[in-house]
C-alpha cells in the first residue's frame, strides 16, 4: 500500500481545481494578448504569469489562442439551464431575464476586448466560433427536454442553431459597434442584454 502511494506521487487534481487553473491560464493569456499581442505571446509567458510550466499550459490547451476559451464559454451552462426552465407561456427573451440580472456577464471587458482583437487574429476568431459551435448540442438538449422531444428529432437542433446564431450575432454587434474599452461594465451589460433581446425577438417565431 505504501509503495503504491509512493509511486502515484501527489494526489490527482480535482475537477474544481482543474477548472480554476484553466481560468487562471485564460486570464493570464488575455492580459498578455491585450498588452503585447497574440503573436508576441508564448506559452512560457502564459505559464510564468500563472506560476506553472509551459508544459502544464499545453496540457490544458492545444494552442495559445485556445487558452482564452473559458472566457468565451463560461455562459453556456447558464443559458442551457435557462432554456430548460423556460415556461411554454413565456416569451423567449423573458427566459433569460433572470440570467442577465444574476452572475452571467454577456459582454464583460474581457470578452469584448477579445472579440475586437479577433477581427485581426484568425486564431482567436476560430476559438470564439468553436465555443459557439460546441454550445449548440447543449442548447439542443435543453430545448428537446423542454419540448419533450427525443434528441434525434431535428427540431431542437434547428432551434438551437437559430438561438446560437442570435446570441453570437447580438454579442458581436455590441462588441464591434457598441461597447468600447471605456464603456462602464454595467452599461455594457445592459446594452448587450438589449441587443440579445432584439435578436431573440427576431427568431422567437421559430422557437415554439
C-alpha positions in Angstrom: 0.0 0.0 0.0 2.8 2.4 0.9 4.7 1.5 -2.2 1.5 2.3 -4.3 1.2 5.7 -2.7 4.9 6.4 -3.3 4.5 5.5 -7.0 1.5 7.7 -7.5 3.1 10.8 -6.0 0.8 13.8 -5.4 -2.9 13.1 -5.4 -4.7 13.9 -8.7 -6.3 17.4 -9.1 -10.0 17.7 -8.5 -12.2 18.8 -11.4 -12.8 22.1 -9.5 -9.1 22.7 -9.2 -8.6 21.9 -12.9 -11.3 24.4 -13.7 -9.6 27.0 -11.6 -6.3 26.5 -13.3 -7.9 26.7 -16.7 -9.5 30.0 -15.8 -6.2 31.4 -14.4 -4.5 30.5 -17.6 -7.3 32.1 -19.6 -7.0 35.4 -17.7 -3.2 35.4 -18.0 -3.4 34.8 -21.7 -6.0 37.5 -22.1 -3.8 40.1 -20.3 -0.8 39.2 -22.5 -2.8 39.2 -25.7 -4.1 42.6 -25.0 -0.9 44.2 -23.8 1.6 42.7 -26.3 -0.5 41.0 -29.0 -1.1 37.3 -29.8 2.0 36.8 -32.0 4.4 38.1 -29.3 2.9 35.9 -26.6 4.4 32.5 -25.8 3.3 29.5 -23.8 6.2 30.1 -21.5 5.0 33.6 -20.7 1.5 32.5 -20.1 2.8 29.8 -17.7 5.0 32.2 -15.8 2.1 34.6 -15.3 0.2 31.8 -13.6 3.1 30.1 -11.9 3.1 26.9 -13.9 5.2 25.5 -16.7 4.5 25.8 -20.4 4.1 22.1 -20.4 1.2 22.5 -18.0 -0.4 25.2 -20.2 -0.3 22.8 -23.2 -1.8 20.0 -21.0 -4.9 22.1 -20.7 -5.0 23.9 -24.1 -3.7 22.8 -27.5 -2.8 26.3 -28.7 -2.1 29.7 -27.1 -5.2 31.2 -28.7 -7.4 28.4 -27.2 -6.2 29.5 -23.7 -8.9 32.1 -23.6 -11.7 29.6 -24.4 -13.0 29.6 -20.8 -13.7 33.3 -21.1 -15.9 32.6 -24.2 -17.7 29.6 -22.9 -18.5 30.4 -19.3 -22.1 31.5 -20.2 -23.1 28.3 -21.9 -24.3 26.3 -18.9 -26.3 29.2 -17.5 -28.0 29.7 -20.9 -28.8 26.0 -21.2 -30.3 26.0 -17.7 -32.5 29.0 -18.6 -33.7 27.1 -21.7 -34.7 24.1 -19.7 -36.6 26.3 -17.2 -38.3 28.3 -20.0 -42.1 28.0 -19.5 -44.1 27.5 -22.7 -46.4 30.5 -22.0 -43.5 32.9 -21.5 -41.8 34.9 -24.4 -38.3 33.6 -25.2 -36.5 36.8 -24.0 -38.1 36.5 -20.6 -36.4 33.2 -20.1 -33.1 35.0 -19.9 -34.1 38.0 -17.8 -33.0 36.3 -14.6 -29.8 35.1 -16.2 -28.7 38.5 -17.2 -29.5 40.0 -13.8 -27.5 37.5 -11.8 -23.9 36.5 -12.3 -23.8 36.0 -16.0 -22.0 38.8 -17.9 -23.0 38.9 -21.5 -20.2 41.2 -22.6 -17.6 41.7 -20.0 -14.5 43.8 -20.8 -12.5 40.6 -21.4 -14.9 39.1 -24.0 -15.4 42.5 -25.7 -11.7 43.1 -26.0 -11.0 39.6 -27.3 -13.8 39.9 -29.9 -12.4 43.2 -31.1 -9.0 41.6 -31.3 -10.4 38.6 -33.1 -11.1 40.8 -36.2 -7.3 40.7 -36.9 -6.5 37.4 -35.2 -7.9 34.4 -37.1 -6.8 32.1 -34.3 -9.0 33.9 -31.7 -11.9 34.1 -34.2 -11.7 30.3 -34.6 -11.8 29.8 -30.8 -14.8 32.0 -30.5 -16.7 30.2 -33.3 -15.7 26.8 -31.9 -17.1 27.8 -28.5 -20.4 28.6 -30.1 -20.3 25.5 -32.3 -19.9 23.3 -29.3 -22.6 25.1 -27.4 -25.3 24.0 -29.9 -25.6 20.4 -28.6 -26.1 21.7 -25.1 -28.8 24.1 -26.3 -30.4 21.4 -28.4 -30.6 19.0 -25.4 -32.1 21.7 -23.3 -34.7 22.6 -25.9 -35.5 18.9 -26.5 -36.0 18.4 -22.8 -38.3 21.5 -22.6 -40.4 20.3 -25.6 -40.3 16.7 -24.5 -38.9 15.6 -27.8 -36.3 12.9 -28.5 -32.7 14.1 -29.1 -32.8 12.7 -32.6 -35.7 15.0 -33.6 -34.4 17.7 -35.9 -36.4 20.5 -34.5 -34.4 21.0 -31.3 -31.3 21.0 -33.4 -32.7 23.7 -35.7 -33.9 25.8 -32.8 -30.5 25.5 -31.1 -28.8 26.7 -34.3 -31.1 29.7 -34.6 -30.7 30.6 -30.9 -27.0 30.2 -31.1 -26.7 32.4 -34.1 -28.8 35.1 -32.5 -26.8 35.1 -29.3 -23.5 35.2 -31.2 -24.6 38.0 -33.6 -26.0 40.1 -30.8 -22.8 40.0 -28.7 -20.6 40.6 -31.7 -22.8 43.5 -32.8 -22.4 45.1 -29.4 -18.7 44.4 -29.1 -17.9 45.7 -32.6 -20.2 48.6 -32.8 -21.4 49.4 -29.3 -19.4 48.8 -26.2 -15.8 50.0 -26.3 -12.9 49.6 -23.9 -14.0 52.6 -21.9 -17.7 51.6 -21.6 -18.8 51.1 -18.0 -19.4 47.4 -17.2 -23.0 47.9 -16.2 -23.7 49.9 -19.3 -22.1 47.3 -21.5 -24.1 44.6 -19.8 -27.4 46.5 -20.2 -26.6 47.3 -23.9 -25.6 43.7 -24.6 -28.8 42.4 -23.0 -30.9 44.8 -25.1 -29.1 43.5 -28.3 -29.8 39.9 -27.2 -33.5 40.7 -26.6 -33.8 42.2 -30.1 -32.0 39.2 -31.6 -34.2 36.7 -29.7 -37.3 38.6 -30.8 -36.3 38.1 -34.5 -36.0 34.3 -34.1 -38.7 33.7 -31.4 -41.3 32.8 -34.0 -39.3 29.7 -34.9 -38.8 28.7 -31.3 -42.2 27.4 -30.1 
